[in-house]
Amino acid sequence: MEAFQRCGTGRFLPSGREAGKNKIKNKEESEEEEEVTGNVVSTITFLQANLQHSIAASGILTRTVGVAGVDIALIQEPWFRDGCVGGLGIPGYTLYTQRGKDRPRACILARNMNIWELPGFSCRNLVAVLVKYDEDGAERRLVVCSAYLPYDS
C-alpha cells in the first residue's frame, strides 16, 4: 500500500519514496512522452498554531498570516482580554469563536470568503465552519474545525 500525505484541499498525494514511482505520462500533446509528477496545487492554505495565551505569539501569527496570504488559521489558546479574543484583528479576515462568558480555547481566523460558522458544532474547545469554494469549475464544501484537546479531561 502506498504512503499518502494530506493536501490542503482534502486530496491525497503520494509522499516520500512512493512519490517518484507514481508518474503521470502525458501522451496527447506530442509523440514523445513527457513525464509530469503528480503534484496538486492546493486552493486553500491552512496554518495551525497554539498561541498559549501569548500576546507576542498573536502578533507573530498576525504578521505571518498577512505576509504568507494564509486563507485559514486554526488557533488554539488565543490571547483573551476584557471578555474577547485579542491580537487577531486583520483587515480582510474574520475571527470565528464560541461566544460566551468562558475563555475560548479554540478559534478560526479566515480570509473573507464563503464561510459559515456552525454554532451547533462549536463550543469552548471546538469551532467548526463550512467553507464553500470552487475547484476545477465545481463547487466544493469542506467542514473545517479547530479543536483544543485538554489533557485534564
N, C-alpha and C positions, 0 to 999 in steps of 0.2 A: 504494500500500500504506500502511496506517495505521501510525503510530508507537505502540509499546506500552511500558509500564513494568511492571516485575515487582512483584508484590504479595507480602506475607508468607506467604500460604497457597499460593503457587505458581500463582495465577490471573493472567491478564494483563488489564490495564486500558488503555483508550485514554489517551494522555498528550498534554500540550501543546495545540496548536491543534486536534488531532483530537478531543479530549475533548468539545468543545462540539457537534460535528457528530453525535455518537452519543448521542441522547437516546431513552430508552425511554418510550413512551406507554402509559399505563395507562387503558384504556377500560372496564374491567369495573366499577369502583367507581361511576361516575356517567356521565351523558350528556356532561358536559364533559370534555375531555381534560386530564389532569394530567400535566405533564412531570416526569419523575424522572430525574436524572442517573445515569449508570451507575457509581456508587461501590460498592465492595465492602469490607466491613469484614473485616480480616484476623483470624483466630482465634489466630495465633501471632505474637508480636512478636520481632524479631531486633535484635541490636546487634553490630557488629563493631568490634574495636579492636586495634591493635598497641601493646602496653604498653612495648615496648623495654626490658624487664627493670627497669622503674621501680617502686619502692615507692609513690611518690606517685600514679602512673597507676593502680596496682592499687586504691588507696583511692578514687580518683575513680570508677573503674568500679564498684566495690562499692556505693558510695553511689547512683550513677546507676541501677544495676540494681534496687536496693531501692526507690528512690523512684518510678521510672517503671514498675515492675512488668514489666520485660522478661522474656520467657519463656526465650529462648536467647541467650547471648552467645558469639560466635565470637571467640576470642582468639588472637593471635599474640605471640610473645616474652614469655611471662609471667615475673613475678619468680620466681626459683628460689633457694632457700636450704636448706642442710642436706639435700640429696637430695630435696626435694619442692617443688611449686609453692606459693608462699605469698601471703598477702594476699587470697585469694578465698574465704574461708570465710563464706558467708552462710547463715543458717538457712533451711531450706526449699529449698535448691539443692544440686545435685550437680555436682562437677567431674569431667569426663571427660578423661583424658590418657593417653598411652602411658607405661607404667611401664617402668623400666629405669635403668641407670646413666647414660645420656646425658641431658643437659638437654633437656627437651621444648621445641619451638619453636611448638607449636600445642596448644590445648585448647578445650574447650567447657564453659561454665558454664550449666546448665539447671535450670529450676524442676522440682521433683519431680513428674513426670507420667509417662506411659507412654513411657519412653525406654530403649532397649537399646544398649549400646556394641557396635560392630562391630570387634572386635580384628583380624580378618583384613584389614581395610581401613585399619588405623591403624598409624602409625609415628611417628618423632620429628617429622616435618614435617607430618603429616596425622592428624586424628582424625575418625572417622566414627561417627554414631549413627543409629539408626532411631527415628523419632518416630511414635507412633500417636495419632490424635486424631479426635474426632467433628466432622463438619461437615454441617449440614442432615440429621441423623439417619443419616448414612452414616459408616462407619469409613474413615479415610484413613491412608495410610502415606507418610512422607516421609523420605528419607535426607538428613541434614544433615552437611556437612563443614566443618571449619576447617582451612585449609591455610596453611602458611608456604612461600613460594616464594623460596628462597635465590637471590641474584643471582650467587653464585660457583660454581654447579654447573650 
